[in-house]
Amino acid sequence: MSDSFDVVVIGGGPAGYPAAIRAGQNKLSVACIDEWKNLDGMYAFGGTCLNAGCIPSKALLESTELYHRAKEEFAAHGIKAPDVTIDVGQMQKRKAGIVKTMTQGILALFKGAGVTPLQGHGKLLSGHRVEFTAPDGARRELTAKNIILAAGSAPIELRSAPFQSPYIVDSWGALEFASVPKRLGVIGAGVIGLELGSVWKRLGSEVVMLEALPDFLAVADQQLAKEALRHFKKLGLDIRLGAKVTGASVAGDTVNVTYTDAKGEQKVTVDRLVVAIGRRPYTKDLLGSGTGVELDERGFIKVDHECRTAAQGVWAVGDCVRGPMLAHKGKEEGVMVADLIAGHYAEVNYKTVPSVVYTAPEMAWVGLTEEQVKAQGKAYKVGVFPFLASGRARAMEQAQGFAKIIAAKEDDEILGVHIIGPMAGELIAEAVLAMEYSASSEDLQRTIHAHPTLSEVLHEAALAVDKRAIDSINR
Ligand SMILES: Cc1cc2nc3c(=O)[nH]c(=O)nc-3n(C[C@H](O)[C@H](O)[C@H](O)COP(=O)(O)OP(=O)(O)OC[C@H]3O[C@@H](n4cnc5c(N)ncnc54)[C@H](O)[C@@H]3O)c2cc1C
């Protein structure tokens, strides 16, 4: 095998593997190095997303959602299923099967695109060189005109609550519980914490979530965040805001957690504790000396708007660079870089990266929040339409939440779209496309939406921007 490539990608997660595939499609010779090892000791492409993040968490969320709906909604449909029970072992087996199929699929995709997979460690050296260390310790030096760093991220550990498996775990550990913890503590009520808390709550855990910030989901539009908090409280999630964890210690089979809030020192005892306070860029043993690649003060690899690092021919994409830590953001960056290397036109529109929180109800948004629009001093209009007024949502027994569209007063351009309700993560795609083409709310108003569909909620929210909604009273 040649050790010289047009492109070498270090990292085979959702940022790295699409970069390698696109480079192959662009007729470049390309290798993709990845060192991810699963709990069974097997190497697997796909990174955090496929092995320990997006896919396994959604597999479990789907199972727990079905269980919850069977218990809470079947009766309303006239379906009698009094003895619905759960088998966590089967849920985990199904999840593992999905992960395996998806990660092995990457090898097939690599074959199709002519990508050379290399499982082991990659280290950037100076002068367009990469050191590859195979699992048996054998080292090879590869050369490439272009090198793409896609090393991803790792969970942040809390000094006051260090990981101690299986009691104090990160998000990956929380996806692997073999049984339902009676009492579950979650530190961090962000996107990942909420998804994990929801999974185990729906299976019967008593869930306490400790969030240091005083505001719930501060990154989201606050009207949406308030609605979400109301639903999560109804579900039984015990979300404590302004709660700063000061310590956690394992005692027998339980974990004692101490924290401070507005009332002073507090204590809570749980059976398992998940630390979900965020992720940090992962660049361990990635950069040799004299590469010229620079890190910022938080450890992210410094890149420009086209993901070029300070070193000629070295690019970086995904979670290890600035911007939201999302799989689809990394994928677009990877594909952009592979196209730029091939001399094609490419760009990423960072203004239209959607965010989705896969809870029930689901949340999704794109663009600016109302708070951000206000802070920018822009004159704006808002249209809100509730799922309560959607025939389809009612038929689905899922009539909760709303869609909200914010448009500029001056030219009606859509500035932000925020959805909480059924299939919000799917519905947001229309808003992303609209914003990608700088659509106005009138453009959405004049677009035909099939009836009865959930997408009509977005249509009506656009109409509500100009107080012309048909299926609700305009105020
Ligand atoms: C529980 C959870 C749920 C999530 N849910 C979602 C979701 O629903 N939607 C979403 O968009 N995002 C989600 N995310 C975030 C998403 O997983 C990340 O944004 C995404 O995986 C980042 O992709 P990446 O390729 O940059 O990095 P990673 O996926 O972290 O992949 C990096 C890869 O590089 C490898 N690597 C690192 N250094 C080296 C080296 N020196 N040599 C060889 N290999 C190396 C790593 O082993 C890894 O395989 C979730 C994350 C978690 C933890």
The ligand as a Tripos MOL2 file, in Angstrom:
@<TRIPOS>MOLECULE
LIG
   53    58     1     0     0
SMALL
NO_CHARGES

@<TRIPOS>ATOM
      1 C1        -25.0620   11.7330   24.0750 C.3       1 LIG1
      2 C2        -24.8110   12.6050   22.8670 C.ar      1 LIG1
      3 C3        -25.8510   12.8570   21.9870 C.ar      1 LIG1
      4 C4        -25.6270   13.6480   20.8670 C.ar      1 LIG1
      5 N1        -26.6820   13.8760   20.0330 N.ar      1 LIG1
      6 C5        -26.4910   14.6340   18.9320 C.ar      1 LIG1
      7 C6        -27.5520   14.8300   18.0090 C.ar      1 LIG1
      8 O1        -28.6540   14.3200   18.1800 O.2       1 LIG1
      9 N2        -27.3100   15.5920   16.9220 N.ar      1 LIG1
     10 C7        -26.0880   16.1720   16.6890 C.ar      1 LIG1
     11 O2        -25.9280   16.8610   15.6860 O.2       1 LIG1
     12 N3        -25.0730   16.0030   17.5580 N.ar      1 LIG1
     13 C8        -25.2440   15.2440   18.6480 C.ar      1 LIG1
     14 N4        -24.1920   15.0350   19.5040 N.ar      1 LIG1
     15 C9        -22.9080   15.6660   19.1920 C.3       1 LIG1
     16 C10       -22.1850   14.8860   18.0980 C.3       1 LIG1
     17 O3        -21.9810   13.5670   18.5440 O.3       1 LIG1
     18 C11       -20.8510   15.5610   17.7800 C.3       1 LIG1
     19 O4        -21.0830   16.9020   17.4290 O.3       1 LIG1
     20 C12       -20.1710   14.8700   16.6110 C.3       1 LIG1
     21 O5        -19.9260   13.5130   16.8920 O.3       1 LIG1
     22 C13       -18.8480   15.5650   16.2740 C.3       1 LIG1
     23 O6        -18.2750   14.9480   15.1800 O.3       1 LIG1
     24 P1        -16.6910   14.9550   14.9670 P.3       1 LIG1
     25 O7        -16.4490   14.1120   13.7610 O.co2     1 LIG1
     26 O8        -16.1920   16.3380   14.9760 O.co2     1 LIG1
     27 O9        -16.0840   14.2580   16.2630 O.3       1 LIG1
     28 P2        -16.3020   12.7770   16.8930 P.3       1 LIG1
     29 O10       -17.6330   12.2470   16.5550 O.co2     1 LIG1
     30 O11       -15.9190   12.9300   18.2930 O.co2     1 LIG1
     31 O12       -15.2520   11.9080   16.1030 O.3       1 LIG1
     32 C14       -13.8820   12.0950   16.2160 C.3       1 LIG1
     33 C15       -13.1970   10.7840   15.9110 C.3       1 LIG1
     34 O13       -11.7940   11.0180   15.8070 O.3       1 LIG1
     35 C16       -11.1100    9.9860   16.4880 C.3       1 LIG1
     36 N5         -9.7970   10.5170   16.8610 N.ar      1 LIG1
     37 C17        -9.5150   11.5740   17.6560 C.ar      1 LIG1
     38 N6         -8.1900   11.7990   17.7040 N.ar      1 LIG1
     39 C18        -7.6080   10.8490   16.9150 C.ar      1 LIG1
     40 C19        -6.2770   10.5560   16.5580 C.ar      1 LIG1
     41 N7         -5.2700   11.3110   16.9760 N.pl3     1 LIG1
     42 N8         -6.0610    9.4880   15.7500 N.ar      1 LIG1
     43 C20        -7.0850    8.7380   15.2860 C.ar      1 LIG1
     44 N9         -8.3720    8.9850   15.5770 N.ar      1 LIG1
     45 C21        -8.6240   10.0320   16.3770 C.ar      1 LIG1
     46 C22       -12.0060    9.6740   17.6710 C.3       1 LIG1
     47 O14       -11.7200    8.4000   18.2010 O.3       1 LIG1
     48 C23       -13.3690    9.7520   17.0080 C.3       1 LIG1
     49 O15       -13.7110    8.5040   16.4420 O.3       1 LIG1
     50 C24       -24.3590   14.2190   20.6260 C.ar      1 LIG1
     51 C25       -23.3170   13.9660   21.4910 C.ar      1 LIG1
     52 C26       -23.5120   13.1590   22.6000 C.ar      1 LIG1
     53 C27       -22.3710   12.8870   23.5140 C.3       1 LIG1
@<TRIPOS>BOND
     1     1     2 1
     2     2     3 ar
     3     2    52 ar
     4     3     4 ar
     5     4     5 ar
     6     4    50 ar
     7     5     6 ar
     8     6     7 ar
     9     6    13 1
    10     7     8 2
    11     7     9 ar
    12     9    10 ar
    13    10    11 2
    14    10    12 ar
    15    12    13 ar
    16    13    14 ar
    17    14    15 1
    18    14    50 ar
    19    15    16 1
    20    16    17 1
    21    16    18 1
    22    18    19 1
    23    18    20 1
    24    20    21 1
    25    20    22 1
    26    22    23 1
    27    23    24 1
    28    24    25 2
    29    24    26 1
    30    24    27 1
    31    27    28 1
    32    28    29 2
    33    28    30 1
    34    28    31 1
    35    31    32 1
    36    32    33 1
    37    33    34 1
    38    33    48 1
    39    34    35 1
    40    35    36 1
    41    35    46 1
    42    36    37 ar
    43    36    45 ar
    44    37    38 ar
    45    38    39 ar
    46    39    40 ar
    47    39    45 ar
    48    40    41 1
    49    40    42 ar
    50    42    43 ar
    51    43    44 ar
    52    44    45 ar
    53    46    47 1
    54    46    48 1
    55    48    49 1
    56    50    51 ar
    57    51    52 ar
    58    52    53 1
@<TRIPOS>SUBSTRUCTURE
     1 LIG1         1 GROUP 0 **** ****
